[in-house]
């Protein structure tokens, strides 16, 4: 129940009480008293809300702790409220109490993974194994027959694999069960070298960042492919392509099905459209980018400040290209992510959280070495994975 609804409900209860027990000739006085009480309660709720928005939480309580015995090098990814523990021996899916929901065994030297909603894909970098996962476990596994570089997965379970085969690079799409849906062959001479790939939720469209030699320099090419109306006469599925001199785009993603985003070494470009996306907004950034992070509504960057009194600068933009936050950071960090309007930073001993308004919300020194830090439901609840435990905490 919201604060306003709570007050309305309380007013009704107080009024009903007075009407049942008081003098009906004093109704005007009763209503006045009710309004005074309601105003006081509203003011109290407003103060509590404001306190929660400006208060810096620097202490924590452990609500629940479970022992973990994960092998060194385990990767942790969130998938629909669960934790995927990915190692060279297999993947475990657990809840935040470290209770196993399901597991899949395999043997990979260097697993690489991607998560999208309730779907995940794990591939063997420089190998050819692929495992596709859903909320209940394994949905399919297959071999590409080519060396894997990157893996991506659409919300519907279709996986996109960047592969290498001799002098050619391949962008291949597979169903959740492992059947090949489409394949795009590229060469450095014709298309360039693929750096990254993104896929829409329905897997009907792809966005690829290429690195292309241009004389003595390197340039970036952003290319879109459309599989929504495939035909025999449309074998390359090319929808649009844009070249950018002396720019490199190491990261591409879909902020939404009709809003592809390309991140370069100097800024980012937002495209719009489905059939033939076109550049809508380009933001040029100043300074060397240290980190990039994003969520459904915003994209953020950390830069070296170049000043002695502060280590880093942190800027956040919406996808219209407007800067919505800027602040400085006077501490080191190892990991950074953004979700639901909060920016989470952590290193081995420290947890920090910033609101999208720019105010710092949490600054905590943790008692054990931190490996992973993430959100839980509840405005002051987080989870922390350490070298020997999975903790649920509340900040205060």
NUMARSE-239506 format. One record per residue (C-alpha): residue number from 0; x, y, z. Coordinates in steps of 0.25 Angstrom, whole numbers. Layout:
N
<NUM; <X; Y; Z>>;
...
//
This chain:
396
<0; <0; 0; 0>>;
<1; <6; 14; -4>>;
<2; <7; 25; 7>>;
<3; <-5; 33; 1>>;
<4; <-14; 20; 1>>;
<5; <-9; 17; 15>>;
<6; <-13; 31; 20>>;
<7; <-27; 30; 13>>;
<8; <-29; 17; 19>>;
<9; <-25; 23; 33>>;
<10; <-35; 35; 31>>;
<11; <-46; 26; 28>>;
<12; <-44; 17; 40>>;
<13; <-42; 30; 50>>;
<14; <-55; 36; 44>>;
<15; <-63; 23; 45>>;
<16; <-58; 22; 60>>;
<17; <-63; 36; 63>>;
<18; <-76; 34; 56>>;
<19; <-79; 22; 64>>;
<20; <-74; 27; 78>>;
<21; <-75; 42; 77>>;
<22; <-85; 53; 78>>;
<23; <-92; 55; 64>>;
<24; <-93; 70; 67>>;
<25; <-78; 71; 67>>;
<26; <-76; 65; 53>>;
<27; <-68; 78; 49>>;
<28; <-58; 77; 60>>;
<29; <-56; 62; 58>>;
<30; <-53; 65; 43>>;
<31; <-43; 76; 47>>;
<32; <-36; 66; 56>>;
<33; <-36; 56; 46>>;
<34; <-29; 65; 36>>;
<35; <-19; 70; 46>>;
<36; <-15; 55; 49>>;
<37; <-15; 52; 34>>;
<38; <-6; 64; 31>>;
<39; <4; 60; 43>>;
<40; <5; 46; 37>>;
<41; <7; 51; 23>>;
<42; <18; 60; 28>>;
<43; <24; 48; 36>>;
<44; <24; 39; 23>>;
<45; <30; 50; 15>>;
<46; <41; 52; 25>>;
<47; <44; 37; 25>>;
<48; <44; 37; 10>>;
<49; <54; 49; 9>>;
<50; <63; 42; 20>>;
<51; <63; 30; 11>>;
<52; <67; 38; -1>>;
<53; <79; 46; 5>>;
<54; <84; 36; 16>>;
<55; <97; 29; 14>>;
<56; <96; 15; 20>>;
<57; <110; 11; 25>>;
<58; <107; -1; 33>>;
<59; <100; -14; 30>>;
<60; <93; -26; 37>>;
<61; <95; -41; 31>>;
<62; <80; -46; 30>>;
<63; <85; -60; 25>>;
<64; <98; -66; 22>>;
<65; <101; -80; 15>>;
<66; <114; -86; 13>>;
<67; <119; -88; -1>>;
<68; <131; -97; -6>>;
<69; <132; -92; -21>>;
<70; <145; -94; -28>>;
<71; <155; -83; -31>>;
<72; <151; -75; -44>>;
<73; <136; -78; -43>>;
<74; <128; -67; -50>>;
<75; <115; -62; -44>>;
<76; <103; -57; -53>>;
<77; <89; -53; -49>>;
<78; <78; -60; -56>>;
<79; <63; -56; -53>>;
<80; <66; -55; -38>>;
<81; <75; -67; -37>>;
<82; <90; -68; -38>>;
<83; <98; -76; -48>>;
<84; <111; -81; -44>>;
<85; <119; -84; -56>>;
<86; <133; -92; -55>>;
<87; <141; -101; -64>>;
<88; <134; -113; -58>>;
<89; <120; -109; -60>>;
<90; <109; -99; -56>>;
<91; <100; -98; -43>>;
<92; <88; -90; -42>>;
<93; <85; -86; -28>>;
<94; <75; -77; -20>>;
<95; <81; -66; -11>>;
<96; <81; -76; 0>>;
<97; <91; -84; -8>>;
<98; <81; -95; -10>>;
<99; <83; -102; -23>>;
<100; <72; -102; -33>>;
<101; <79; -110; -44>>;
<102; <92; -113; -49>>;
<103; <99; -117; -63>>;
<104; <113; -124; -63>>;
<105; <123; -121; -75>>;
<106; <137; -119; -77>>;
<107; <142; -106; -82>>;
<108; <156; -99; -81>>;
<109; <150; -85; -83>>;
<110; <135; -84; -82>>;
<111; <129; -71; -87>>;
<112; <114; -68; -84>>;
<113; <102; -58; -87>>;
<114; <89; -57; -79>>;
<115; <76; -51; -85>>;
<116; <64; -51; -75>>;
<117; <61; -66; -73>>;
<118; <71; -71; -83>>;
<119; <86; -73; -83>>;
<120; <97; -79; -92>>;
<121; <110; -84; -89>>;
<122; <121; -87; -99>>;
<123; <135; -92; -99>>;
<124; <144; -80; -104>>;
<125; <154; -86; -114>>;
<126; <146; -99; -114>>;
<127; <133; -103; -120>>;
<128; <124; -107; -109>>;
<129; <111; -99; -106>>;
<130; <100; -101; -95>>;
<131; <87; -94; -95>>;
<132; <80; -92; -82>>;
<133; <66; -88; -77>>;
<134; <60; -86; -64>>;
<135; <58; -101; -61>>;
<136; <72; -105; -66>>;
<137; <78; -110; -79>>;
<138; <70; -108; -92>>;
<139; <80; -112; -102>>;
<140; <95; -114; -105>>;
<141; <103; -115; -118>>;
<142; <116; -113; -124>>;
<143; <119; -103; -135>>;
<144; <131; -110; -142>>;
<145; <138; -96; -141>>;
<146; <146; -89; -131>>;
<147; <136; -80; -122>>;
<148; <140; -66; -119>>;
<149; <127; -60; -113>>;
<150; <113; -65; -109>>;
<151; <100; -57; -108>>;
<152; <86; -61; -106>>;
<153; <72; -55; -109>>;
<154; <61; -55; -99>>;
<155; <54; -66; -107>>;
<156; <66; -76; -106>>;
<157; <72; -74; -119>>;
<158; <87; -73; -118>>;
<159; <97; -65; -126>>;
<160; <111; -70; -127>>;
<161; <123; -63; -133>>;
<162; <133; -73; -138>>;
<163; <146; -74; -146>>;
<164; <149; -84; -157>>;
<165; <163; -81; -163>>;
<166; <163; -67; -170>>;
<167; <148; -66; -169>>;
<168; <139; -62; -157>>;
<169; <125; -67; -156>>;
<170; <112; -61; -149>>;
<171; <103; -73; -146>>;
<172; <89; -74; -140>>;
<173; <84; -87; -134>>;
<174; <71; -91; -128>>;
<175; <70; -95; -113>>;
<176; <71; -109; -117>>;
<177; <84; -107; -125>>;
<178; <78; -106; -140>>;
<179; <85; -96; -148>>;
<180; <76; -85; -153>>;
<181; <85; -76; -161>>;
<182; <100; -73; -163>>;
<183; <107; -61; -168>>;
<184; <121; -63; -173>>;
<185; <130; -51; -172>>;
<186; <145; -48; -176>>;
<187; <154; -36; -173>>;
<188; <155; -32; -187>>;
<189; <140; -32; -190>>;
<190; <133; -28; -177>>;
<191; <144; -26; -166>>;
<192; <146; -33; -154>>;
<193; <134; -35; -144>>;
<194; <137; -30; -131>>;
<195; <123; -31; -124>>;
<196; <109; -36; -128>>;
<197; <95; -33; -122>>;
<198; <82; -39; -124>>;
<199; <67; -34; -122>>;
<200; <58; -42; -112>>;
<201; <51; -49; -123>>;
<202; <64; -53; -131>>;
<203; <59; -46; -144>>;
<204; <70; -36; -145>>;
<205; <85; -35; -142>>;
<206; <94; -23; -140>>;
<207; <109; -26; -142>>;
<208; <121; -17; -140>>;
<209; <132; -19; -150>>;
<210; <147; -14; -149>>;
<211; <152; -11; -164>>;
<212; <165; -7; -168>>;
<213; <165; 7; -176>>;
<214; <179; 10; -181>>;
<215; <188; 11; -169>>;
<216; <177; 13; -160>>;
<217; <165; 5; -154>>;
<218; <151; 9; -155>>;
<219; <138; 3; -150>>;
<220; <125; -2; -157>>;
<221; <112; -4; -151>>;
<222; <104; -14; -159>>;
<223; <89; -19; -157>>;
<224; <83; -32; -162>>;
<225; <68; -35; -163>>;
<226; <63; -49; -163>>;
<227; <49; -46; -161>>;
<228; <45; -47; -176>>;
<229; <56; -57; -181>>;
<230; <55; -62; -195>>;
<231; <64; -69; -205>>;
<232; <67; -56; -212>>;
<233; <72; -49; -199>>;
<234; <83; -58; -195>>;
<235; <91; -48; -188>>;
<236; <80; -42; -180>>;
<237; <87; -28; -180>>;
<238; <78; -17; -175>>;
<239; <87; -5; -173>>;
<240; <102; -2; -171>>;
<241; <109; 10; -166>>;
<242; <124; 13; -166>>;
<243; <131; 22; -156>>;
<244; <145; 26; -159>>;
<245; <156; 25; -148>>;
<246; <146; 19; -138>>;
<247; <145; 6; -132>>;
<248; <132; 0; -126>>;
<249; <136; -11; -116>>;
<250; <121; -12; -110>>;
<251; <108; -13; -117>>;
<252; <94; -16; -110>>;
<253; <79; -14; -112>>;
<254; <74; -5; -101>>;
<255; <60; -9; -107>>;
<256; <56; -17; -119>>;
<257; <55; -4; -127>>;
<258; <67; 3; -120>>;
<259; <81; -2; -124>>;
<260; <93; 4; -117>>;
<261; <107; 4; -121>>;
<262; <118; 8; -111>>;
<263; <131; 13; -117>>;
<264; <145; 17; -111>>;
<265; <140; 32; -111>>;
<266; <125; 31; -108>>;
<267; <112; 24; -112>>;
<268; <102; 25; -123>>;
<269; <87; 21; -122>>;
<270; <80; 16; -134>>;
<271; <65; 15; -136>>;
<272; <56; 6; -145>>;
<273; <54; -8; -147>>;
<274; <55; -12; -162>>;
<275; <66; -2; -165>>;
<276; <71; 5; -153>>;
<277; <77; 19; -154>>;
<278; <86; 27; -145>>;
<279; <78; 36; -136>>;
<280; <87; 42; -126>>;
<281; <102; 42; -124>>;
<282; <109; 46; -111>>;
<283; <124; 49; -111>>;
<284; <131; 47; -98>>;
<285; <143; 54; -92>>;
<286; <154; 46; -86>>;
<287; <158; 31; -86>>;
<288; <147; 22; -83>>;
<289; <151; 12; -71>>;
<290; <137; 5; -70>>;
<291; <124; 4; -77>>;
<292; <111; 0; -70>>;
<293; <96; 0; -74>>;
<294; <82; -4; -71>>;
<295; <69; -3; -78>>;
<296; <68; 12; -77>>;
<297; <82; 18; -76>>;
<298; <97; 16; -80>>;
<299; <108; 20; -71>>;
<300; <123; 22; -72>>;
<301; <135; 24; -62>>;
<302; <147; 32; -67>>;
<303; <160; 36; -61>>;
<304; <159; 50; -55>>;
<305; <173; 55; -58>>;
<306; <172; 62; -44>>;
<307; <180; 59; -31>>;
<308; <168; 61; -22>>;
<309; <159; 51; -29>>;
<310; <161; 38; -35>>;
<311; <150; 36; -45>>;
<312; <138; 43; -52>>;
<313; <125; 36; -53>>;
<314; <114; 40; -63>>;
<315; <101; 34; -67>>;
<316; <93; 37; -79>>;
<317; <79; 33; -84>>;
<318; <77; 27; -98>>;
<319; <72; 41; -103>>;
<320; <86; 45; -101>>;
<321; <84; 54; -88>>;
<322; <93; 54; -77>>;
<323; <85; 50; -64>>;
<324; <96; 49; -54>>;
<325; <110; 53; -52>>;
<326; <119; 51; -39>>;
<327; <133; 48; -35>>;
<328; <139; 35; -29>>;
<329; <150; 36; -19>>;
<330; <152; 21; -17>>;
<331; <157; 9; -25>>;
<332; <147; -2; -30>>;
<333; <148; -15; -37>>;
<334; <133; -17; -42>>;
<335; <122; -8; -46>>;
<336; <108; -10; -51>>;
<337; <95; -3; -51>>;
<338; <80; -8; -49>>;
<339; <67; -2; -45>>;
<340; <73; 12; -44>>;
<341; <85; 8; -35>>;
<342; <100; 7; -38>>;
<343; <107; -3; -30>>;
<344; <122; -3; -29>>;
<345; <131; -13; -21>>;
<346; <145; -18; -19>>;
<347; <150; -28; -9>>;
<348; <146; -21; 3>>;
<349; <137; -9; 0>>;
<350; <122; -8; -5>>;
<351; <117; 5; -11>>;
<352; <104; 9; -17>>;
<353; <100; 22; -24>>;
<354; <86; 26; -27>>;
<355; <83; 31; -41>>;
<356; <81; 45; -35>>;
<357; <96; 45; -32>>;
<358; <95; 43; -17>>;
<359; <103; 32; -11>>;
<360; <94; 22; -3>>;
<361; <103; 12; 2>>;
<362; <118; 12; 7>>;
<363; <121; -1; 14>>;
<364; <134; -8; 18>>;
<365; <131; -23; 17>>;
<366; <137; -33; 27>>;
<367; <141; -43; 17>>;
<368; <147; -43; 3>>;
<369; <136; -39; -7>>;
<370; <135; -47; -20>>;
<371; <121; -43; -25>>;
<372; <111; -32; -20>>;
<373; <97; -30; -25>>;
<374; <83; -25; -22>>;
<375; <71; -32; -15>>;
<376; <57; -28; -14>>;
<377; <55; -18; -4>>;
<378; <61; -4; -4>>;
<379; <72; -7; 6>>;
<380; <75; -22; 3>>;
<381; <87; -27; -5>>;
<382; <94; -40; -6>>;
<383; <109; -42; -5>>;
<384; <117; -54; -10>>;
<385; <130; -56; -2>>;
<386; <141; -66; -3>>;
<387; <133; -76; 7>>;
<388; <119; -71; 8>>;
<389; <107; -65; 1>>;
<390; <101; -54; 10>>;
<391; <88; -46; 9>>;
<392; <90; -33; 16>>;
<393; <82; -21; 20>>;
<394; <89; -7; 21>>;
<395; <86; 3; 32>>;
//
